[in-house]
Amino acid sequence: MTPRPAQARILVVEDEGDIREMLEIVLTSRGYAVATAENGRTDHGAAGRHS
């Protein structure tokens, strides 16, 4: 699979830490800029940090 440009961003909101970390590793390795949050209440700042 061809890496995506760094400007392609994904916000992962997942309460299971292991799943969240695995998704971040996989997506980052494929060229995405990834922000993560544990739940909907904590994701507000995560999206803004990567805009």
Secondary structure, 3 states (H helix, E strand, C coil): CCCCCCCCEEEEECCCHHHHHHHHHHHHHCCCEEEEECCCCCHHHHHHHCC
